[in-house]
Amino acid sequence: MSNRRTIPYLADSSLYFNRIRSMGNAVYLDSGRPLCPWGRFDIIAAAPIEQVLFSVSPATDTNPFDQLRELKSRYACAPTADPDLPFQGGLLGHFSYDLGRALEDLPESAQKDTDFPDMVVGVYLWAVVVDHDLKRCTLVSTESVDNLLLDQIEHRLQTPSESDSTFALTGKFGSNVSEAQYHSALKKIDDYIHAGDCYQVNFAQRFSSTYEGDPWAAYQQLREAAPVPYSAYIENEYGAVLSLSPEQFLEVKDQKVTTKPIKGTRPRSEDKAQDAALKEELKHSTKDRAENLMIVDLLRNDLSKVCDFGSVKVPRLFAVESYRNVHHLVTTVTGQMDGRYSDIDLLEHCFPGGSITGAPKIRAMEIIDELEPHRRSVYCGSIGYISFCGQMDTSITIRTLLCENNKIHCWAGGGIVADSVSDMEYEETYNKVNNLLQSLENTL
């Protein structure tokens, strides 16, 4: 069982996060409501009882997912699963793309120039779960949490606090690759594709600037500019992760696994007729459908490693989802978990997500490391929870920014296939993050 206390429902749950963030190591899984209609639950937590930090190093052969298994087992409990309360204590945190280096033997070409750990995961024995469908807010905890502490947390949550922090860039964003370098990299990818090394590679560029102030103020600004269902904000002593992701990575609910890869993008238009035309163009694009299907096949293979034989299905193929600045082509893949495997096994076998590597996965990752100047860090990793009640939900950290040491980084990329047009791919990277970059550059 879990302890549950009902507290007043707030449509804007960021107000609750602002009241508890000073408790340290705060995590905000943000469904984008009320501006985004897709999401349902927000999860807010702070002050983990224990935390695991991991950074990939040639000096260690430790498997970070083994550390997660040990961490979860030390605090294991089994509250009754409740579809209206997905998190009842458990693990919360982020997993960087570069954790893949602990699983596969990858080259060391890309420069590591950030200090943020590759994995920061805490055991959170209490959390605030906001259900926007039922308009209900619950302070939930494991039975081990002292009632006096819950009283203090509840008092803090119900005491309004002023958010007077500010954020401002001190320079414009600049990319780590020039336009000429971008086109040169795509030419090399095209050569690899025609040589038979791969059939899709996700290539990204990184935009960087410097800033003053509080990253939380920046996140509040960005969540209004780009409301999406898999947003998240994480802060700790190393910095802050600001994620405005529309993409689900892995969900486990009643032993059913769901993943929703995004492949295919068109910009939105203020002209309704043109916007509808762009949506239809994406829906029927042979190139984007082929790109999407390549990743669907990869993910079906990944899921089959931990799902019952024959259970992996594709119930929703090539659906168009429309967000504030882009249309996306999204497919849903599902499977039934094999009882011999755990949620952490699933995460390990599928990491990093195929939608942001390319295919075949390992060769694509090798090419990414060769051609991208810097390691991806938090970009194209994952953020999410693994609940003691048996549920898990994680995102793919696209449209994600990292703040550390008064530097801010934002990445954008796309899947490159045989019939990709370099100029169009270059433009697409800007379409994906332009609203984020412009929103922050307005602080100059």
Stockholm file with secondary structure:
# STOCKHOLM 1.0

chainA/1-444         MSNRRTIPYLADSSLYFNRIRSMGNAVYLDSGRPLCPWGRFDIIAAAPIEQVLFSVSPATDTNPFDQLRELKSRYACAPTADPDLPFQGGLLGHFSYDLGRALEDLPESAQKDTDFPDMVVGVYLWAVVVDHDLKRCTLVSTESVDNLLLDQIEHRLQTPSESDSTFALTGKFGSNVSEAQYHSALKKIDDYIHAGDCYQVNFAQRFSSTYEGDPWAAYQQLREAAPVPYSAYIENEYGAVLSLSPEQFLEVKDQKVTTKPIKGTRPRSEDKAQDAALKEELKHSTKDRAENLMIVDLLRNDLSKVCDFGSVKVPRLFAVESYRNVHHLVTTVTGQMDGRYSDIDLLEHCFPGGSITGAPKIRAMEIIDELEPHRRSVYCGSIGYISFCGQMDTSITIRTLLCENNKIHCWAGGGIVADSVSDMEYEETYNKVNNLLQSLENTL
#=GR chainA/1-444 SS CEEEEEECCCSSTHHHHHHHGGGSSCEEEECCTTTCSSCCEEEEECCCSEEEEECCCTTCCCCHHHHHHHHHHHTCCCCCCCTTCCCSSEEEEEECGGGGGGTSCCCCCSBCCCCSCSEEEEEESEEEEEETTTTEEEEEEETTSCHHHHHHHHHHHTSCCCCCCCEEESSCCEESSCHHHHHHHHHHHHHHHHHTSCSEEEEEEEEEEEEEECHHHHHHHHHHHSCCTEEEEEEETTEEEEEEECCEEEEEETTEEEECCEEEEEECCSSHHHHHHHHHHHHTCHHHHHHHHHHHHHHHHHHHTTBCTTCCEEEEEEEEEECSSEEEEEEEEEEEBCTTCCHHHHHHHHCSCGGGTEESHHHHHHHHHHHSSBCCTTTTSEEEEEETTSCEEEECCCSEEEEETTEEEEEEEEEECTTCCHHHHHHHHHHHHHHHHHHHHTTC
#=GC SS_cons         CEEEEEECCCSSTHHHHHHHGGGSSCEEEECCTTTCSSCCEEEEECCCSEEEEECCCTTCCCCHHHHHHHHHHHTCCCCCCCTTCCCSSEEEEEECGGGGGGTSCCCCCSBCCCCSCSEEEEEESEEEEEETTTTEEEEEEETTSCHHHHHHHHHHHTSCCCCCCCEEESSCCEESSCHHHHHHHHHHHHHHHHHTSCSEEEEEEEEEEEEEECHHHHHHHHHHHSCCTEEEEEEETTEEEEEEECCEEEEEETTEEEECCEEEEEECCSSHHHHHHHHHHHHTCHHHHHHHHHHHHHHHHHHHTTBCTTCCEEEEEEEEEECSSEEEEEEEEEEEBCTTCCHHHHHHHHCSCGGGTEESHHHHHHHHHHHSSBCCTTTTSEEEEEETTSCEEEECCCSEEEEETTEEEEEEEEEECTTCCHHHHHHHHHHHHHHHHHHHHTTC
//
